Amino acid sequence: MKSILLSGVALTMMMGAAFADTYVVSMKGPASGNPYWAAFEKGAKEKGQELGVEVIVVAPPSETDIQAQISQIEDLIAQKVSGIALAPTDPAALGPVVDQAKEAGIPVVFVDGVGTNEGVPFVGTNNLSGGKLAGEFMCKNLPEGSEVAILQGVMTTTNGADRYNGAKKALEACGMKIVSAQPADWDRAKGLAVTETILSGNPNIAGIFGSNDNMALGAVEALKAAEKLDKVMVVGYDANPDAANSILAGEMTASIAQAPAEMAGLGIQILVDMKAGKDVPLVTDPGTVLVIKDNANDYK
């Protein structure tokens, strides 16, 4: 069995009738440079091997390239693939093309981020609860009334909005002062740049929640450069291997672990079951885990 990674129009050029029984995972970002999506891709392909089905993974060039993902899904519909596990860049924008897939008889399951289409199964974390878990950890480990900031992901996604709102609610409930909440679009370089801006206007900041590990690791770089890492707690989200190593090194303090490989594998399993006419759950949540130095070795 062959598993390949395709992106953009290459899918149309390389994928033909021979792949009519193929299941496709449409990630919202490329695996290169992001351990979260790399684990996601690996989990999908391993589940395909286990089930004896073909699995192809596609992704737009970046997590903000909504139109590229829409075009990829349109290509998949034209190719009459057997099913699509979709991590949407923008749930509302992807809604119409998901409806097109359903009308074409192609099963769709949302993975990682929930969509707006009714009746489409979802496999992913309750990000509102995950954000709350991060905020509560900061509450327990920082003095009451401390100044904190939040690095937001792409706020048009449910993941971005839910992680922010969950953390915000928890931080405000315990008396923390949120002095800044700015988007850094899940990107490490943007996380660094936004943190530099936050630090310049808020010299007394005591904690930063990055809504994913890439942004949190960017915050760590900015804090190192400003010689403030020992004064500012950084909490991330995903507990990818880079974050786990940062926690073990005493840089990041904590991260909220998801299960991307399991998530993607469950997406493929549900698609295969849907294709076979089986009943599937509408929501499947692999759960979250608080990762600190005590258990970070498990996530390297």
URSULMO-V691165 format. One record per residue. N is the residue number from 1. RES is the residue in one letter. SS is DSSP state (hx for helix, st for strand, lp for the rest). OMEGA is omega in whole degrees, -180 to 180 (* if undefined). NEAR is the number of other ideal C-beta (glycine too) atoms within 8 Angstrom. Layout:
n=N res=RES ss=SS omega=OMEGA near=NEAR
n=N res=RES ss=SS omega=OMEGA near=NEAR
This chain:
n=1 res=M ss=lp omega=-176 near=6
n=2 res=K ss=lp omega=173 near=4
n=3 res=S ss=lp omega=-177 near=11
n=4 res=I ss=lp omega=178 near=6
n=5 res=L ss=st omega=-180 near=9
n=6 res=L ss=st omega=179 near=11
n=7 res=S ss=lp omega=173 near=11
n=8 res=G ss=lp omega=-174 near=11
n=9 res=V ss=lp omega=178 near=7
n=10 res=A ss=hx omega=179 near=8
n=11 res=L ss=hx omega=-177 near=15
n=12 res=T ss=hx omega=-176 near=9
n=13 res=M ss=hx omega=-170 near=6
n=14 res=M ss=hx omega=-174 near=8
n=15 res=M ss=lp omega=-178 near=11
n=16 res=G ss=lp omega=-175 near=6
n=17 res=A ss=hx omega=-179 near=4
n=18 res=A ss=hx omega=-178 near=4
n=19 res=F ss=hx omega=-175 near=11
n=20 res=A ss=lp omega=-180 near=9
n=21 res=D ss=lp omega=-177 near=6
n=22 res=T ss=lp omega=172 near=12
n=23 res=Y ss=st omega=-173 near=16
n=24 res=V ss=st omega=172 near=13
n=25 res=V ss=st omega=177 near=18
n=26 res=S ss=st omega=177 near=14
n=27 res=M ss=st omega=-179 near=14
n=28 res=K ss=lp omega=176 near=13
n=29 res=G ss=lp omega=-179 near=11
n=30 res=P ss=lp omega=180 near=12
n=31 res=A ss=lp omega=-179 near=13
n=32 res=S ss=lp omega=178 near=5
n=33 res=G ss=lp omega=180 near=4
n=34 res=N ss=lp omega=-177 near=11
n=35 res=P ss=hx omega=179 near=10
n=36 res=Y ss=hx omega=-179 near=12
n=37 res=W ss=hx omega=175 near=13
n=38 res=A ss=hx omega=177 near=10
n=39 res=A ss=hx omega=179 near=11
n=40 res=F ss=hx omega=179 near=18
n=41 res=E ss=hx omega=-179 near=14
n=42 res=K ss=hx omega=-179 near=10
n=43 res=G ss=hx omega=179 near=14
n=44 res=A ss=hx omega=-178 near=16
n=45 res=K ss=hx omega=178 near=11
n=46 res=E ss=hx omega=177 near=10
n=47 res=K ss=hx omega=176 near=14
n=48 res=G ss=hx omega=178 near=15
n=49 res=Q ss=hx omega=180 near=9
n=50 res=E ss=hx omega=-177 near=7
n=51 res=L ss=hx omega=-179 near=9
n=52 res=G ss=lp omega=178 near=6
n=53 res=V ss=lp omega=178 near=11
n=54 res=E ss=lp omega=177 near=11
n=55 res=V ss=st omega=175 near=14
n=56 res=I ss=st omega=180 near=15
n=57 res=V ss=st omega=177 near=14
n=58 res=V ss=st omega=179 near=14
n=59 res=A ss=st omega=172 near=13
n=60 res=P ss=lp omega=-179 near=15
n=61 res=P ss=lp omega=178 near=8
n=62 res=S ss=lp omega=-177 near=7
n=63 res=E ss=lp omega=176 near=11
n=64 res=T ss=lp omega=-179 near=7
n=65 res=D ss=lp omega=-175 near=10
n=66 res=I ss=hx omega=-176 near=11
n=67 res=Q ss=hx omega=178 near=6
n=68 res=A ss=hx omega=179 near=10
n=69 res=Q ss=hx omega=177 near=15
n=70 res=I ss=hx omega=180 near=11
n=71 res=S ss=hx omega=178 near=10
n=72 res=Q ss=hx omega=180 near=14
n=73 res=I ss=hx omega=177 near=16
n=74 res=E ss=hx omega=176 near=10
n=75 res=D ss=hx omega=-180 near=12
n=76 res=L ss=hx omega=178 near=15
n=77 res=I ss=hx omega=180 near=13
n=78 res=A ss=hx omega=-180 near=7
n=79 res=Q ss=lp omega=178 near=12
n=80 res=K ss=lp omega=177 near=7
n=81 res=V ss=lp omega=-175 near=13
n=82 res=S ss=lp omega=180 near=11
n=83 res=G ss=st omega=-178 near=14
n=84 res=I ss=st omega=171 near=16
n=85 res=A ss=st omega=-167 near=19
n=86 res=L ss=st omega=169 near=13
n=87 res=A ss=lp omega=-168 near=13
n=88 res=P ss=lp omega=174 near=13
n=89 res=T ss=lp omega=179 near=14
n=90 res=D ss=lp omega=-174 near=10
n=91 res=P ss=hx omega=-179 near=14
n=92 res=A ss=hx omega=-179 near=7
n=93 res=A ss=hx omega=180 near=10
n=94 res=L ss=hx omega=-176 near=17
n=95 res=G ss=hx omega=-178 near=11
n=96 res=P ss=hx omega=-178 near=6
n=97 res=V ss=hx omega=173 near=11
n=98 res=V ss=hx omega=176 near=14
n=99 res=D ss=hx omega=178 near=9
n=100 res=Q ss=hx omega=179 near=11
n=101 res=A ss=hx omega=180 near=13
n=102 res=K ss=hx omega=179 near=11
n=103 res=E ss=hx omega=178 near=6
n=104 res=A ss=lp omega=179 near=8
n=105 res=G ss=lp omega=-180 near=4
n=106 res=I ss=lp omega=178 near=13
n=107 res=P ss=st omega=178 near=9
n=108 res=V ss=st omega=171 near=13
n=109 res=V ss=st omega=174 near=17
n=110 res=F ss=st omega=177 near=17
n=111 res=V ss=st omega=179 near=16
n=112 res=D ss=lp omega=-180 near=13
n=113 res=G ss=lp omega=-178 near=13
n=114 res=V ss=lp omega=179 near=7
n=115 res=G ss=lp omega=-179 near=13
n=116 res=T ss=lp omega=-177 near=6
n=117 res=N ss=lp omega=-179 near=10
n=118 res=E ss=lp omega=174 near=3
n=119 res=G ss=lp omega=178 near=4
n=120 res=V ss=lp omega=-179 near=11
n=121 res=P ss=lp omega=179 near=12
n=122 res=F ss=st omega=174 near=12
n=123 res=V ss=st omega=180 near=14
n=124 res=G ss=lp omega=-177 near=13
n=125 res=T ss=lp omega=168 near=13
n=126 res=N ss=lp omega=-173 near=8
n=127 res=N ss=hx omega=175 near=12
n=128 res=L ss=hx omega=178 near=10
n=129 res=S ss=hx omega=179 near=10
n=130 res=G ss=hx omega=177 near=16
n=131 res=G ss=hx omega=178 near=20
n=132 res=K ss=hx omega=179 near=12
n=133 res=L ss=hx omega=178 near=13
n=134 res=A ss=hx omega=180 near=17
n=135 res=G ss=hx omega=180 near=17
n=136 res=E ss=hx omega=177 near=10
n=137 res=F ss=hx omega=179 near=11
n=138 res=M ss=hx omega=179 near=17
n=139 res=C ss=hx omega=-177 near=12
n=140 res=K ss=hx omega=-172 near=6
n=141 res=N ss=hx omega=175 near=7
n=142 res=L ss=lp omega=178 near=12
n=143 res=P ss=lp omega=179 near=5
n=144 res=E ss=lp omega=-180 near=7
n=145 res=G ss=lp omega=-180 near=6
n=146 res=S ss=lp omega=175 near=10
n=147 res=E ss=st omega=-179 near=11
n=148 res=V ss=st omega=179 near=16
n=149 res=A ss=st omega=178 near=16
n=150 res=I ss=st omega=171 near=15
n=151 res=L ss=st omega=-176 near=18
n=152 res=Q ss=st omega=171 near=12
n=153 res=G ss=lp omega=177 near=16
n=154 res=V ss=lp omega=-169 near=13
n=155 res=M ss=lp omega=174 near=9
n=156 res=T ss=lp omega=176 near=9
n=157 res=T ss=lp omega=176 near=14
n=158 res=T ss=hx omega=178 near=9
n=159 res=N ss=hx omega=-179 near=12
n=160 res=G ss=hx omega=-178 near=15
n=161 res=A ss=hx omega=-175 near=10
n=162 res=D ss=hx omega=179 near=13
n=163 res=R ss=hx omega=178 near=18
n=164 res=Y ss=hx omega=-177 near=15
n=165 res=N ss=hx omega=178 near=10
n=166 res=G ss=hx omega=179 near=17
n=167 res=A ss=hx omega=-179 near=16
n=168 res=K ss=hx omega=-179 near=13
n=169 res=K ss=hx omega=-179 near=10
n=170 res=A ss=hx omega=-178 near=16
n=171 res=L ss=hx omega=179 near=15
n=172 res=E ss=hx omega=-179 near=9
n=173 res=A ss=hx omega=-178 near=7
n=174 res=C ss=lp omega=173 near=10
n=175 res=G ss=lp omega=176 near=7
n=176 res=M ss=lp omega=178 near=16
n=177 res=K ss=st omega=179 near=8
n=178 res=I ss=st omega=-175 near=11
n=179 res=V ss=st omega=180 near=10
n=180 res=S ss=st omega=172 near=9
n=181 res=A ss=st omega=-174 near=8
n=182 res=Q ss=st omega=178 near=11
n=183 res=P ss=st omega=172 near=10
n=184 res=A ss=lp omega=167 near=15
n=185 res=D ss=lp omega=178 near=9
n=186 res=W ss=lp omega=-168 near=12
n=187 res=D ss=lp omega=-176 near=11
n=188 res=R ss=hx omega=180 near=10
n=189 res=A ss=hx omega=178 near=7
n=190 res=K ss=hx omega=176 near=11
n=191 res=G ss=hx omega=177 near=18
n=192 res=L ss=hx omega=-176 near=12
n=193 res=A ss=hx omega=-179 near=11
n=194 res=V ss=hx omega=178 near=14
n=195 res=T ss=hx omega=176 near=15
n=196 res=E ss=hx omega=179 near=11
n=197 res=T ss=hx omega=180 near=9
n=198 res=I ss=hx omega=-179 near=14
n=199 res=L ss=hx omega=-178 near=13
n=200 res=S ss=hx omega=-179 near=6
n=201 res=G ss=hx omega=-176 near=7
n=202 res=N ss=lp omega=-175 near=11
n=203 res=P ss=lp omega=-177 near=4
n=204 res=N ss=lp omega=-178 near=5
n=205 res=I ss=st omega=-176 near=13
n=206 res=A ss=st omega=-178 near=11
n=207 res=G ss=st omega=178 near=15
n=208 res=I ss=st omega=171 near=17
n=209 res=F ss=st omega=173 near=18
n=210 res=G ss=st omega=-174 near=18
n=211 res=S ss=lp omega=161 near=16
n=212 res=N ss=lp omega=-175 near=13
n=213 res=D ss=hx omega=179 near=17
n=214 res=N ss=hx omega=-180 near=12
n=215 res=M ss=hx omega=179 near=19
n=216 res=A ss=hx omega=179 near=20
n=217 res=L ss=hx omega=172 near=16
n=218 res=G ss=hx omega=177 near=20
n=219 res=A ss=hx omega=178 near=15
n=220 res=V ss=hx omega=180 near=13
n=221 res=E ss=hx omega=180 near=10
n=222 res=A ss=hx omega=-180 near=14
n=223 res=L ss=hx omega=176 near=14
n=224 res=K ss=hx omega=-178 near=9
n=225 res=A ss=hx omega=-180 near=7
n=226 res=A ss=lp omega=-178 near=8
n=227 res=E ss=lp omega=-180 near=5
n=228 res=K ss=lp omega=-175 near=8
n=229 res=L ss=lp omega=-179 near=10
n=230 res=D ss=lp omega=-178 near=4
n=231 res=K ss=lp omega=-173 near=5
n=232 res=V ss=lp omega=176 near=11
n=233 res=M ss=st omega=176 near=10
n=234 res=V ss=st omega=178 near=15
n=235 res=V ss=st omega=-180 near=17
n=236 res=G ss=st omega=-178 near=17
n=237 res=Y ss=st omega=179 near=17
n=238 res=D ss=st omega=-177 near=14
n=239 res=A ss=lp omega=176 near=15
n=240 res=N ss=lp omega=-175 near=13
n=241 res=P ss=hx omega=178 near=8
n=242 res=D ss=hx omega=179 near=9
n=243 res=A ss=hx omega=179 near=17
n=244 res=A ss=hx omega=178 near=16
n=245 res=N ss=hx omega=178 near=10
n=246 res=S ss=hx omega=177 near=11
n=247 res=I ss=hx omega=180 near=16
n=248 res=L ss=hx omega=180 near=10
n=249 res=A ss=lp omega=179 near=6
n=250 res=G ss=lp omega=-180 near=5
n=251 res=E ss=lp omega=169 near=9
n=252 res=M ss=lp omega=-180 near=14
n=253 res=T ss=lp omega=-176 near=8
n=254 res=A ss=st omega=173 near=12
n=255 res=S ss=st omega=178 near=17
n=256 res=I ss=st omega=-176 near=17
n=257 res=A ss=st omega=166 near=11
n=258 res=Q ss=lp omega=179 near=13
n=259 res=A ss=lp omega=-173 near=9
n=260 res=P ss=hx omega=180 near=13
n=261 res=A ss=hx omega=178 near=11
n=262 res=E ss=hx omega=-180 near=9
n=263 res=M ss=hx omega=-179 near=17
n=264 res=A ss=hx omega=178 near=17
n=265 res=G ss=hx omega=177 near=13
n=266 res=L ss=hx omega=177 near=13
n=267 res=G ss=hx omega=178 near=14
n=268 res=I ss=hx omega=179 near=17
n=269 res=Q ss=hx omega=-179 near=10
n=270 res=I ss=hx omega=177 near=15
n=271 res=L ss=hx omega=179 near=15
n=272 res=V ss=hx omega=179 near=12
n=273 res=D ss=hx omega=178 near=9
n=274 res=M ss=hx omega=180 near=13
n=275 res=K ss=hx omega=180 near=9
n=276 res=A ss=lp omega=178 near=6
n=277 res=G ss=lp omega=-179 near=4
n=278 res=K ss=lp omega=173 near=6
n=279 res=D ss=lp omega=179 near=2
n=280 res=V ss=lp omega=178 near=9
n=281 res=P ss=lp omega=179 near=6
n=282 res=L ss=lp omega=179 near=6
n=283 res=V ss=st omega=175 near=6
n=284 res=T ss=st omega=-176 near=10
n=285 res=D ss=lp omega=178 near=7
n=286 res=P ss=lp omega=175 near=11
n=287 res=G ss=lp omega=180 near=6
n=288 res=T ss=lp omega=180 near=11
n=289 res=V ss=st omega=173 near=8
n=290 res=L ss=st omega=-179 near=9
n=291 res=V ss=st omega=176 near=15
n=292 res=I ss=lp omega=-176 near=9
n=293 res=K ss=lp omega=-177 near=7
n=294 res=D ss=lp omega=-177 near=4
n=295 res=N ss=lp omega=-177 near=9
n=296 res=A ss=hx omega=178 near=14
n=297 res=N ss=hx omega=-180 near=7
n=298 res=D ss=hx omega=-175 near=7
n=299 res=Y ss=hx omega=179 near=13
n=300 res=K ss=lp omega=* near=8
